[in-house]
Amino acid sequence: MKTDYDVIVIGAGPGGSMAARKCAEEGLDVLLIEKRQEIGSPVRCAEGVSKKGLQKFVNPQKKWIAAEIRGAKIYSPDGTEIVMSEEMAGSEVGYVLERKIFDRYLARLSARAGAEVLVKTRATGFERENDIMKVKMVHFGEQIDYTAKIIIGADGVESKVGRWAGIDTTLKLSEVESCVQYLLSGIELDPEYCLFYLGNNVAPGGYVWVFPKGEREANVGIGVLGSRVDRRPKEYLDEFIKKSYPGGKPVEMVVGGVPVKGEIETAVSDNVMLVGDAARHTDPITGGGIINAMEAGVYAGEVAGIAVEKGDYSAQTLSLYDEKWKSTIGKTIARNAILKDKFVTFTDDQLNSLAKALEGVKLEDLGVTELIRRIITKNPKLLWDIKDLFLKAR
């Protein structure tokens, strides 16, 4: 068995698979490992992505698209409805994916590009020897040592790679959303719209989502800030479902955490780069992270190619990766972290007031600047202190 590589990518989610694919396209010898026996399982997200974002990296295929979405409907605590077009609704609205199929598709693309892929393979630690990383792994119960010039950690919110490398990605309770999601069957819903429900009684510091996945079926989930709840997230979600979808039948349940920390100082150290949830690349407002992870994976692959060509794997060389993601997805992440910190302080009355300012407005006819001006005009006390962030949003 081959054990010596240019790059080892740990974690075969969208970010890891894109990194492995790009590394292979750069001519590197790359290994992609996944600790589970099935790539893409279990699903730990709402599975929504924007069409435009996805099409930057792959051509959409029917086999991994569960639903095509026209827009989003957002409900304030008093039930005021705001309808947003797909283009206005953010990075989670456009397609609802079948992640179990989609993630495997991305891993296959990396394999076709030349990457080797191993499942049921878990990294247990690494150490640096003469500028080369010695990585300890367990593959189907067998301990094997691998070597690599660069490690790309795409191992999720609980990233061990980040900790082993000494990269500070620590999260406070106010910087992580605790999430629970059911695949709910037997419910009535509009299959062309994603739904979002706000309110401190519904989802403190977060929201409830309903993402259609076909006829009478949807991902129904909740994300709440651990610093703002007095009950388990599942209790909030069960209460919502009892009121809104009393006949719904859960056929699957997943739980997990979503980082909403915002931009971290660095996602690199000597010989190591982090992508996706491991690097806190999720959007602090929506919690969406698929497209950001894929983009970061491409950047990591590009920088790995440069580093291997130079024969220099130091943090200084790999800092080009920081420059790439911070100048693109990082700007939105940093801005939205400030917005998140502002919005989670709003009372239900304030959320209702914001919604009333937009009720009945055809949002697809407004640019972002005009939209924010309208909100500020109606609610100057709520948003005046962060108006510049909004007005520079695009």
C-alpha positions as CSV (number, residue, x, y, z in Angstrom):
1,M,0.0,0.0,0.0
2,K,1.3,3.5,-0.9
3,T,1.9,5.6,2.1
4,D,3.8,8.7,0.8
5,Y,1.9,11.7,-0.6
6,D,2.3,15.4,-1.4
7,V,-1.0,16.2,0.2
8,I,-3.4,14.3,2.6
9,V,-6.9,15.8,2.8
10,I,-8.7,14.8,6.0
11,G,-12.5,14.8,5.6
12,A,-14.5,14.1,2.4
13,G,-17.2,16.7,2.6
14,P,-17.6,19.3,-0.1
15,G,-14.6,21.3,1.0
16,G,-12.3,18.3,1.3
17,S,-13.3,16.8,-2.0
18,M,-12.9,20.1,-3.8
19,A,-9.4,20.5,-2.2
20,A,-8.4,17.0,-3.2
21,R,-9.7,17.5,-6.8
22,K,-7.8,20.8,-7.2
23,C,-4.6,19.3,-5.7
24,A,-4.8,16.4,-8.2
25,E,-5.4,18.9,-11.1
26,E,-2.3,20.7,-10.0
27,G,-0.4,17.5,-10.5
28,L,0.0,16.6,-6.9
29,D,0.0,13.1,-5.4
30,V,-3.0,13.4,-3.1
31,L,-4.9,11.1,-0.7
32,L,-8.5,12.0,0.5
33,I,-9.6,10.1,3.6
34,E,-13.0,9.9,5.3
35,K,-13.5,8.4,8.8
36,R,-17.0,7.1,8.0
37,Q,-17.7,4.1,5.8
38,E,-20.0,6.1,3.6
39,I,-19.2,9.5,2.2
40,G,-22.1,12.0,2.7
41,S,-23.7,10.2,5.6
42,P,-25.0,11.2,8.0
43,V,-26.3,14.4,6.5
44,R,-25.7,17.3,9.0
45,C,-27.2,20.3,7.2
46,A,-30.4,21.6,5.6
47,E,-28.9,20.8,2.2
48,G,-29.7,24.1,0.6
49,V,-27.4,26.0,-1.8
50,S,-27.7,28.9,-4.3
51,K,-27.7,28.0,-7.9
52,K,-25.2,30.6,-8.9
53,G,-22.8,29.5,-6.2
54,L,-23.0,25.8,-7.1
55,Q,-22.6,26.4,-10.8
56,K,-19.2,28.0,-10.2
57,F,-17.8,24.6,-9.4
58,V,-20.0,21.8,-10.9
59,N,-22.8,21.3,-13.5
60,P,-26.0,20.6,-11.6
61,Q,-27.3,17.1,-12.1
62,K,-30.9,15.8,-11.4
63,K,-29.7,12.8,-9.5
64,W,-28.5,14.9,-6.6
65,I,-31.0,17.7,-6.7
66,A,-34.1,17.0,-4.5
67,A,-35.9,20.3,-5.3
68,E,-35.5,23.5,-7.3
69,I,-36.5,26.6,-5.3
70,R,-38.0,29.9,-6.5
71,G,-37.4,31.9,-3.3
72,A,-37.8,32.1,0.4
73,K,-40.6,33.1,2.8
74,I,-39.5,34.6,6.1
75,Y,-42.0,34.8,9.0
76,S,-41.6,37.2,11.9
77,P,-42.8,36.2,15.4
78,D,-46.3,37.7,14.7
79,G,-46.6,35.9,11.4
80,T,-45.7,38.8,9.1
81,E,-44.6,37.2,5.8
82,I,-41.7,38.5,3.7
83,V,-41.2,36.9,0.3
84,M,-37.8,37.0,-1.3
85,S,-36.7,35.9,-4.7
86,E,-34.0,33.2,-5.1
87,E,-31.4,35.8,-6.0
88,M,-32.2,37.9,-2.8
89,A,-32.5,35.0,-0.4
90,G,-28.9,34.1,0.2
91,S,-26.5,31.2,-0.2
92,E,-28.9,28.5,1.0
93,V,-31.7,29.1,-1.5
94,G,-31.8,27.7,-5.1
95,Y,-31.4,24.0,-4.9
96,V,-32.1,21.5,-2.1
97,L,-29.5,18.8,-2.5
98,E,-29.4,15.1,-1.8
99,R,-26.2,15.4,0.2
100,K,-25.7,11.6,0.4
101,I,-25.5,11.6,-3.4
102,F,-23.9,15.0,-3.9
103,D,-21.0,14.4,-1.6
104,R,-20.1,11.1,-3.2
105,Y,-20.3,12.7,-6.6
106,L,-17.7,15.3,-5.5
107,A,-15.5,12.6,-4.1
108,R,-15.7,10.7,-7.4
109,L,-14.7,13.9,-9.3
110,S,-11.6,14.1,-7.1
111,A,-10.8,10.4,-7.9
112,R,-11.2,11.0,-11.6
113,A,-8.8,13.9,-11.3
114,G,-6.2,11.5,-9.8
115,A,-6.8,11.6,-6.1
116,E,-6.8,8.4,-4.1
117,V,-9.8,8.0,-1.8
118,L,-10.0,5.9,1.4
119,V,-13.1,5.5,3.5
120,K,-13.3,4.2,7.1
121,T,-9.9,5.8,7.6
122,R,-9.3,7.9,10.6
123,A,-6.4,10.2,11.4
124,T,-5.3,9.9,15.0
125,G,-2.5,12.4,15.1
126,F,0.6,13.7,13.3
127,E,4.1,15.0,13.9
128,R,6.5,17.0,11.9
129,E,9.8,15.3,10.9
130,N,12.3,17.3,8.7
131,D,9.5,19.4,7.2
132,I,7.4,16.4,6.4
133,M,4.3,15.4,8.2
134,K,4.0,11.9,9.6
135,V,0.3,11.1,9.9
136,K,-0.9,8.2,12.1
137,M,-4.1,6.6,10.7
138,V,-6.4,3.7,11.5
139,H,-7.8,2.1,8.3
140,F,-10.3,-0.7,8.9
141,G,-8.9,-1.2,12.3
142,E,-5.2,-1.4,11.1
143,Q,-2.7,1.3,12.3
144,I,-0.8,2.7,9.4
145,D,1.7,5.6,9.2
146,Y,1.5,7.9,6.2
147,T,3.6,10.9,5.2
148,A,2.7,14.1,3.4
149,K,4.2,17.5,2.7
150,I,0.9,19.2,3.4
151,I,-2.2,18.3,5.4
152,I,-5.6,19.9,4.5
153,G,-8.0,19.6,7.4
154,A,-11.6,19.5,6.2
155,D,-12.8,17.6,9.3
156,G,-15.8,19.7,10.3
157,V,-16.7,21.8,13.3
158,E,-15.0,19.5,15.8
159,S,-11.8,19.6,13.7
160,K,-9.0,17.7,15.4
161,V,-6.5,18.7,12.6
162,G,-6.9,22.4,13.7
163,R,-6.2,21.5,17.4
164,W,-3.2,19.3,16.5
165,A,-1.8,22.1,14.4
166,G,-2.3,24.8,17.1
167,I,-4.7,26.9,15.0
168,D,-7.1,28.9,17.2
169,T,-10.6,28.0,16.1
170,T,-12.1,28.0,19.6
171,L,-15.9,28.7,19.9
172,K,-17.8,30.3,22.7
173,L,-21.5,29.4,23.3
174,S,-22.5,32.6,21.5
175,E,-20.4,31.4,18.4
176,V,-22.0,28.1,17.7
177,E,-25.5,27.1,16.7
178,S,-26.9,23.9,18.1
179,C,-28.9,22.2,15.4
180,V,-31.5,19.5,15.1
181,Q,-33.2,18.4,11.9
182,Y,-35.9,16.0,10.9
183,L,-36.7,14.7,7.4
184,L,-40.4,15.1,7.8
185,S,-42.8,13.2,5.6
186,G,-46.6,13.5,5.0
187,I,-46.8,17.3,5.2
188,E,-48.4,20.0,3.1
189,L,-46.1,22.7,1.8
190,D,-45.3,24.8,-1.3
191,P,-42.4,22.8,-2.9
192,E,-41.0,25.9,-4.6
193,Y,-40.2,28.0,-1.4
194,C,-37.9,27.6,1.6
195,L,-39.4,28.8,4.8
196,F,-37.7,30.5,7.7
197,Y,-39.3,31.3,11.1
198,L,-37.9,33.9,13.5
199,G,-38.6,34.6,17.1
200,N,-37.2,34.2,20.6
201,N,-39.9,31.8,21.5
202,V,-39.5,29.8,18.3
203,A,-35.7,29.7,18.0
204,P,-33.6,31.9,20.3
205,G,-30.7,33.4,18.5
206,G,-31.5,31.5,15.3
207,Y,-34.4,30.2,13.2
208,V,-36.5,27.3,12.2
209,W,-36.2,26.2,8.5
210,V,-38.3,24.2,6.2
211,F,-36.6,23.1,3.0
212,P,-38.7,21.1,0.5
213,K,-37.3,17.8,-0.7
214,G,-40.1,16.6,-2.9
215,E,-43.8,15.8,-2.7
216,R,-45.0,16.3,0.9
217,E,-41.5,15.9,2.3
218,A,-39.0,18.5,3.7
219,N,-36.0,19.0,5.9
220,V,-37.5,20.7,9.0
221,G,-34.8,21.9,11.4
222,I,-33.7,24.4,14.0
223,G,-30.6,26.2,14.9
224,V,-30.3,28.1,18.3
225,L,-27.5,29.8,20.1
226,G,-26.4,27.9,23.2
227,S,-26.0,31.1,25.1
228,R,-29.7,32.1,24.7
229,V,-31.7,28.9,25.3
230,D,-33.3,27.4,28.4
231,R,-34.3,24.1,26.7
232,R,-32.8,21.6,24.4
233,P,-33.0,22.5,20.6
234,K,-35.1,19.4,20.0
235,E,-37.8,20.6,22.4
236,Y,-38.1,23.9,20.5
237,L,-38.3,22.0,17.2
238,D,-40.8,19.4,18.4
239,E,-43.1,22.2,19.7
240,F,-42.9,24.0,16.3
241,I,-43.7,20.8,14.4
242,K,-46.6,20.0,16.7
243,K,-48.2,23.4,15.9
244,S,-47.2,23.7,12.2
245,Y,-47.1,20.1,10.9
246,P,-49.1,18.0,13.4
247,G,-49.5,15.2,10.8
248,G,-45.8,15.1,9.9
249,K,-43.9,11.8,10.3
250,P,-40.2,12.0,11.0
251,V,-38.2,9.4,9.0
252,E,-34.7,10.6,9.9
253,M,-33.1,12.9,12.5
254,V,-29.7,14.4,12.7
255,V,-28.0,16.7,15.2
256,G,-24.9,18.8,15.1
257,G,-23.2,22.2,15.6
258,V,-22.7,25.0,13.2
259,P,-20.0,27.6,13.8
260,V,-21.1,31.2,13.5
261,K,-18.0,32.8,14.9
262,G,-17.0,34.8,11.9
263,E,-13.6,35.2,10.4
264,I,-10.7,33.6,12.3
265,E,-7.3,35.1,12.4
266,T,-5.6,32.4,10.3
267,A,-6.5,29.0,8.9
268,V,-2.9,27.9,8.4
269,S,0.2,26.7,10.3
270,D,3.4,25.0,9.1
271,N,2.3,22.2,6.6
272,V,-1.4,22.6,7.4
273,M,-4.4,24.4,6.0
274,L,-8.1,24.2,7.2
275,V,-11.2,24.5,5.0
276,G,-14.9,24.6,5.6
277,D,-16.4,24.2,9.0
278,A,-12.9,23.4,10.4
279,A,-11.9,27.0,9.4
280,R,-15.2,28.5,10.5
281,H,-16.2,29.3,6.9
282,T,-19.9,29.1,7.5
283,D,-22.1,32.2,7.1
284,P,-22.8,33.6,10.6
285,I,-26.3,34.8,9.5
286,T,-27.6,31.7,7.6
287,G,-25.4,29.0,8.9
288,G,-24.9,27.9,5.3
289,G,-21.4,26.6,4.5
290,I,-21.5,24.3,1.4
291,I,-20.5,26.9,-1.2
292,N,-17.9,28.6,1.0
293,A,-16.3,25.2,1.8
294,M,-16.1,24.4,-1.9
295,E,-14.5,27.7,-2.7
296,A,-12.0,27.5,0.2
297,G,-11.2,23.9,-1.0
298,V,-10.2,25.2,-4.4
299,Y,-8.0,28.0,-2.9
300,A,-6.3,25.4,-0.6
301,G,-5.6,23.2,-3.6
302,E,-4.1,26.1,-5.6
303,V,-1.8,27.1,-2.7
304,A,-0.8,23.5,-2.1
305,G,0.3,23.4,-5.7
306,I,2.4,26.5,-5.3
307,A,4.0,25.3,-2.0
308,V,5.0,21.9,-3.4
309,E,6.5,23.5,-6.5
310,K,8.5,25.8,-4.3
311,G,9.4,23.0,-1.8
312,D,8.3,25.3,1.0
313,Y,5.4,24.3,3.3
314,S,5.9,26.9,6.0
315,A,3.0,28.9,7.4
316,Q,4.5,32.0,5.6
317,T,4.1,30.3,2.2
318,L,0.7,28.8,3.0
319,S,-0.5,32.3,4.2
320,L,-1.4,32.9,0.6
321,Y,-4.4,30.7,1.3
322,D,-5.5,33.1,4.0
323,E,-5.1,36.0,1.6
324,K,-7.3,34.2,-0.9
325,W,-10.2,33.3,1.3
326,K,-10.1,36.4,3.4
327,S,-10.4,38.7,0.4
328,T,-13.4,36.8,-1.0
329,I,-15.7,34.7,1.3
330,G,-14.0,36.2,4.4
331,K,-15.4,39.6,3.7
332,T,-18.9,38.3,3.8
333,I,-18.2,36.1,6.8
334,A,-16.7,39.1,8.8
335,R,-19.6,41.4,7.9
336,N,-22.3,38.9,8.7
337,A,-20.8,38.1,12.0
338,I,-21.4,41.7,13.0
339,L,-24.9,41.5,11.7
340,K,-25.5,38.3,13.6
341,D,-24.4,39.8,16.8
342,K,-26.8,42.7,16.2
343,F,-29.8,40.7,15.2
344,V,-29.7,38.2,18.1
345,T,-30.2,41.1,20.5
346,F,-33.5,42.0,18.9
347,T,-36.8,41.4,20.8
348,D,-39.7,39.9,19.1
349,D,-41.3,43.3,18.8
350,Q,-38.3,44.6,17.0
351,L,-38.3,41.7,14.6
352,N,-41.9,42.3,13.9
353,S,-41.2,46.0,13.3
354,L,-38.5,45.1,10.8
355,A,-40.8,42.7,9.0
356,K,-43.6,45.2,8.8
357,A,-41.2,47.6,7.0
358,L,-40.9,45.0,4.2
359,E,-44.4,43.5,4.2
360,G,-45.9,43.5,0.7
361,V,-42.7,44.9,-1.0
362,K,-41.6,43.2,-4.2
363,L,-38.1,42.6,-3.0
364,E,-36.9,41.3,-6.4
365,D,-37.5,44.8,-7.7
366,L,-35.1,46.4,-5.2
367,G,-31.4,46.5,-5.0
368,V,-29.7,45.7,-1.7
369,T,-28.9,49.4,-1.1
370,E,-32.5,50.5,-1.7
371,L,-33.8,47.6,0.5
372,I,-31.6,48.7,3.4
373,R,-32.5,52.3,3.0
374,R,-36.2,51.3,3.3
375,I,-35.5,49.4,6.5
376,I,-33.4,52.2,8.0
377,T,-36.1,54.8,7.2
378,K,-38.7,52.7,9.0
379,N,-36.5,51.6,11.9
380,P,-33.6,54.1,12.3
381,K,-33.0,53.3,15.9
382,L,-32.5,49.6,15.3
383,L,-30.0,49.7,12.4
384,W,-28.4,53.1,12.3
385,D,-25.3,52.1,14.0
386,I,-24.5,49.4,11.4
387,K,-26.0,51.0,8.4
388,D,-22.6,51.3,6.6
389,L,-22.2,47.5,6.7
390,F,-25.5,47.1,4.9
391,L,-25.0,49.9,2.4
392,K,-21.6,48.3,1.4
393,A,-23.1,44.8,1.2
394,R,-22.7,44.7,-2.5
